[in-house]
Amino acid sequence: MERTRLCQWLNLLVFVLVWLKTEAAYVPITYVHNAVLKGAVCLDGSPPAYHLDKGYGTGLNSWLVQFEGGGWCNNVTTCLGRKTNRLGSSKKMANQIAFSGILNGRRQFNPDFYNWNRIKVRYCDGSSFTGDVEAVNPVTKLHFRGARVFNAVMEELLAKGMKNAQNAIISGCSAGGLTSILHCDRFRALLPSGARVKCLSDAGYFINARDVSGTQHIEQFFSQVVTTHGSAKNLPKSCTSRLNPRLCFFPQYVVSQITTPIFFVNAAYDSWQIKNILAPGAADPQGHWHSCKLDINNCSSNQLDLMQGFRTQFLRALTVIGNSPSKGMFIDSCYAHCQTETQETWFLSDSPLLAKTTIAQAVADWFFERRLFHQIDCPYPCNPSCHNRVFEPQENPGKNDTTKGTSSDASAIKPSFSKLSNKVSLTPVFCITNVEMSHIKSMLFVSVSLTQLVGTSPYICRSRGLNLGHSTYSSLK
């Protein structure tokens, strides 16, 4: 019996290893040690870091710089919480991560950018790379230096060849998507004037909206982020010269002044924004929204009406973008968050479609100016190609989701398992648990997230050749 079970697990191990080799390339971490002397450090004072997969062939002088997501910390308490995990310390980051989706190095999974220089900049400052406070509290030893980290990493990449770029994209997901908006023109200014340079924001278009109780919760939160990190001086001056800096953390007040071409990928029912802007825990102390936020199929008719109203506000906030050919968008009606980093939603046979076009095709067509792409989906539930997110129940459903999630985003402190789900078709999923993997953990990295390898994890789940989640990737990315 034991021998049969061992053989089964050995076969499974071979299967997983073959999959990892064919669909996920692991890229080692690079620490920017000389940045420490410039004060460009993570929250805990450790050096910033990134992962670089070098380009080749026709992509040798093309660069894709993607900024990691991970929410924000808005005060000393929440920043201290990040200081002990990868979102606040490079000491806690994995030595290698998997590149998938827009970072994938295989042509069949990423046809237009597979051979570019592809970089994942790690996120450890909690301010979307905007903070810069000189003083360091001797008790907390917190460093608010996100803007310096951005400059230090850019300086190193320029020295490694990006200064000769012919094509370049700054991109990111969630808090990283906001980074690509706030630093878009700054990134353009670093590169040769003759280069084709554009920006891509995935799930980074956070809107300033009231929650279900009528409170402007997210505006208060962003105001605290800007104050804590001293971000005002590093936000776009085209905005801060007109408005209070706390508003300049919202894309809707910034994008009309961005001069560099920029593309927005976003769900109109962004799962993070529904959970943390529309219905944060503070606005729902009785937990009436808990089940709905876990799975949109659980939402009542009244809740769906409020979500449709949120979509209307989101689309209204997008109108400032206008119809300029330099600005593109792929706004689907999925209950999702971050769609460019995950292979399933970036480019596979059943990836989400708008105008019969995948996100990967839309972004590439826009970047290479093969055609304009400016598509907004019809209202939920009209799009059968959506991969709607389904979340596992949280331990404390009544707890304020925004305080927990936005401060750590990937929920490094309170991890939970998440998965993608297609409401049209059911897909078999198998999971390997820590107990079951205990005999082979030393042979295999078992903590593979949707986009990266981080920490240790009790689950590896596979569906249609994809890793679907792990314990340190939560519902709040």
N, C-alpha and C positions, 0 to 999 in steps of 0.2 A: 504493500500500500504506500509506504513512505517512498519507495523507489519510483513508483508510478507518479506520485505527486512531484518528486524531484525532477523527473523527466519532463513533466508538463511545464514546470517553471523554467527549466533550461530552454525548452522550445520557445516559451514566451519571451525569455530574455533575448534569444537570438532574433526573434521577430522585432522586438523593440529596438535592439541595436541596429538592425538593418534599416528600420524606419528612420532612426535618428541620423544615420549616415546618408540616406537618400533625400530626406526632406528638411533636415535642420543642420546647418553648419554652425559650429561653435567658434566664437571669436574671443580671444583672450583680452584681458583688461590691460589698459595702459594708465599708469598714474602720472599726473603732471607734478612731479616733485618740486620742480623749480618755482611753481606757483606759490608755494608756502611762504617764500621770502617776500612775495608781493602782497601777502595777506589774502590771497585768493584761495579760500579754503571752505570746506564743508562746515556744517553747524558745529561739529566737535573739534574743528581745527585740523582735520586730516586733509590730505591733498585731493583735488578733484580728479576725476577719472573718465575715461571713455574707452570704447571698443572700436577698432578700425579694421575693416576688411578691405585690403588694397584693390584698386581697380586695375584693369588690364585691357589690352586690345583697344577697341574703339572707346572704351570708357576710362582710359588712363588719365585723362585730364577733366573728368567729370566727377563732381562731388555731391554727395547727399549727406547732409548733416542733420541727424534726427535727435531731438531732445526728449529725454524720458519724461513721462508723466509721474504724478505722485501727489497731487493736491498741494496744500499750503499749510503752514502753521501761522496762527494769528496772534500768539502771545508767548510768553516765556514758558508757560506750562506745556502747551502743545509742541513747542519747539524742543523742549527737553525730552518729550516723548519720542521724537524722531532721532534724537542724538544717539540713541542706542540701537538703531537699526540702519539699514542701507539707505534710507531716505534722509539720513543726517550724518552718515559716516561712511567714508570709503573703506574703512576697516571691516565693515560688515557686508561689503559687496562680494558677489561670487567672482571667482577668477576668470570665468568665461560665461558667455550667454549665447543663446541660440538666436540667429538672425532669420526672421521669417517675414512674410508679407512684403512690404516695400523694401525691406532690408535683405530679402532672400537673394542668395548668390547663384541661383539656378534659373536659367532662361525660361523654362517651362512654367515657373512659378512667379516670375517677375520679369517679363519679356523686355521691358525698356530700360531698366535700371540695374540689372543683375551684375553687370561688369563695371559699374561705377565704383569709385572709392566710397564705401558706405560706412558711416560713423554713427554710433549710438553714444550720445553724451549723457553720462549718468547724472541723476538729479539728487542733490544732497543739501540744498540750501533752503527749500521751503518757500521761495518767493518768485518762482518762475524766472530765476536768474536776474532779479532786479534789485536786490538788497545791497546796501553798502553803509554799514555803521562802523566807524573806526574803533570806538571803544568796545572793550570786551569785559563783561562783568566778571570780576575775580571769583565770584561764588558759582555762578552757573557755567562760566567759561563758554558761553554761546557766541558763535561768530556769525554775524549777518552779512555775508559777503557774496551773494549770488551774482551781482553784476561783475565783480572782479573775476569770479570763476568763468563767466562767459568770455570775458576778454582774454584770460589766460589760455583757455582751451582754443579759442580762435587763433591766438598768436602761435600756438604750437602747430595747429593744422596748416596754417599758412606757411610755416617753415618746412613742413613735410610735403609741400607741393601744391597746396590749395591756392597759393598766390598766382599759379599759372593756370588756374581753372578756365576752361572754355564753357562749361556748363556747371551750374550749381543750384542746389535746392536746400533751403533750411526748412525742416519739417518738425513735427512733434505731435504727440497725442495728449489730450486732456490738458494738464498744467503745462506739458510740453508744447501742445498746440497753441496755448496762450503765449508761450515763449516765442514761437515762430511769428506770431502777430506783433508782439511788442518790440521784437528785435529785427523785424523784417528789413526796414530801411537801413538799419545799422549794419546788418549782414551784407547787404548790397554794396555799401560804401567800402567794405574791406577788400572787394574783389576787382579784377581788371575791368575797366569801363567797357571793353568790347565783349565781355563774357555774357552769356545768357544766364541771368540770375533771377530766380523766382522763389516764392514762399508757399508753403503748404501747411494749413492748419487742420488737424483732425480732432474733432470733438473739443475744440478750444474756444468756440463761440459762446461763451457764457453770457447770459442776458441778465439785465437788471430788472427783476420782476418781483412782485409781492408774493408771499407764500399764501397758503390756503386760509391763514388766519388774518391776512391783510397786512402782515409785517414785512418790512423790507430787510429780511434777514441776511440775504447774501450781500447787500450793499454794506451793512454793518460789518459783516465778516471781512470783506475785501478792504474796507477802510482800516480795520485793525491790522491786516497783513501789511498794507502800505506803511502804516505808522511804525509797527514793530521792526520792520526791515529797513526803514529809511529809504523806501523805494521811489519816492516822488521825483528825485533828481535824475532817475534813470528811466522814467516813463517817457513816451514820446512827447517832445516839447510842443508839437503841433496840437496836442490835447491839453497838456498842463498849462499852456499859456491862455487857454480859454475856460477851462473847467477846474473844479476842485480835483486834486490828484487822485482822490479815492475813486472817482468816476473813471479815471483813465486806466483802470485795471479791467474795465469792461470793453470788449472789442467794439461794441456798437458806437462808442464815442471816439474811437481811434481809426477805424478802417477807412473812412472816407478821406483821410489825410495821408494814407500810405501811398507812396508813389511807385513802389516796386510791385510788379505783377504778383498776385496772390490768389490761391485757390482754397476754397473751404469745403471740407468733407464733414458733414454733421447729420445726425438724426434729428428730425424735428421733434421727436419724443425722446430726446437724449435721456437715457436711463439715469445717469448721474444727476442731471438737472431736475428731473422729476423727483428723485429721491431727496435732493438737498437744497433745491431752490423752490420748487413748487410745494413739496410736502415734507419739509425737514421734521425731525423728531420733535423739536421745540414747538412746532405748530400743530402737532398731532399727538398730544400727551396720552391719549387713550389708545393709540395704535390702530385707528380705523384704516389707515393707509398701508399698514404693514404688509398684508397679503398682496395687495395691488402692486406695491413696489417690487415685490419678489417676482411677480409674474403678471404681465399685463392682461392675461386671460382671466385673472381673478378680479379685475377691477369692476366695480359696479357701474351702472349707467351714469350716475351722478359724477363718479370719479372720472370716467371717460370724457364726460362733457367738460370737466375742468381741465383735463389734459388736452382736449381739442382747443380750449381757450388758451392754454399755454403755447400750443403750436402757433396760434394766431399771433400771439405776442412775439414769439420767436421769429416768425416770418416778417413781422413789422420791423423788428430790430435789424433784419437783413436788408431792408430797403435802402439803407444808407450806402450799401455797396454799389447800387446802380447797375447799369447794363454795360459797363465798360468792358471791351474785349480783353483787357489786361487782368480782369478779375473773373474767376470761374467758380462754379459751385456744384456740388453733388449733395443735395439735401433729400435724404430718403425719409420714409415714414416708418422706420423700424424703431423698436424699443431696444436701443443699442448705445454703446459708448466705446469709441476707438475702433475704427474699422480698417485702417491702413496697416496696422501692425500684425493683424491676424490673417493667416493665409486663407482661411475659410471665407472671410469677407473681402479680402483684397483681390484675389485672382484664382478662382477655381471654377469648375463647370457649373456650380450652383450658387455662386456668389451673388449678392444683391445687385439688382439691375435698375437703371433708369435709362429710358430711351434705348433699351436693349444693349446697354453698355455697362461694363463692370467699373468699379472705382479705379482699378489699375489702368484700364483703357482710357477712362475720362481724364485722369490726371496726366497721363502721357500725351494724349492728343492735344490737350491744352498747353502743356509745357513746350512741346515741339511745334506748336502752332499749326497742327494738321487740321484742326477745326476748333471752333469755340465750344465750350460746354458750360451751360448755365441752366441746370435742371432742378426743379423743385417737385417732389413727389405729390401725389394726391393724398388725402387724409387716410389715416389708419382706419380700417385694416385692408386697404386696397392693394397692397403690394405683396403678392405671394412669394417673391424671392427673398423677403426679409429673413434674417436670422435674429429673432427676438431673444434678448437675454432672459434667462431664468436663473434666479439666485436661490441659494440655500438659506433657510431661516437663520437670522442673527440670534445671538444669545440674549440680547437685551432689546427686544423690538420697540420698547418705548423710549429708548435712549435717543438723544439728539443725533441724527445721522450726520448732519453737517459737521458737528464738532468732532465726531469720531472719524468720519470719512475724509473730510477735507483736510484735516490736519495730517493724515498719513496716506490717504488715498488708496494705497495698496494694502491698507490695513495690516501693517506689519506687527502692530501690537495685538489686535484682535483678529487673527486671520479667519477667513471663511472660504469655502470652495465655491467656485462659480463655473457655469457652463453656458455654452451657446445652445440655443434650441431653435429649431425651425417648426413653426406651428403647422406647416403644411405636411411635413413628413417626419416620421419618427426614425431615429437612427440608433442602431445598437452601439452601446458604449461600454467598454470594459475599464475597470479601475484596478490598479495595483496598490495595495495598502502597505504601510510601513511594516506591519507584522509579516505580511506575505513576502515582502521583499527583503526581510532581515538577513537572509542567507546570501543575497547577491548585491546588497547595497554598496559594498566595497568595489564592485565591478562596474557599477553603472551610476551615473549622475541621475538621481531620481527626482530632482526638484526642477522640472522644466515648466515654465509658465507659458502663457499664450505667446510670449515674445522673448522669454529669456530664462536663463538658469539662475535661480536664486535660492540660497539657504537650503534647508531640508524640508521635506514635504511628505505628508502621509498619502498623497494620491498622485498617480499618473493616470489620466483618462484619455482614451483615444476614440475618435470618431472620424470616419472617412479619412484616415491617415493624418489626423491632426491631434496635437496635444490640446486638451480642452481646459485644463485648469490645475491649480494646486493650492496648497493651503495659504501661501502668502500672497496670492492674487485674489483680491476680494471683490465684492460687488461695488466697491467705491474706488474706481481707478482714476 
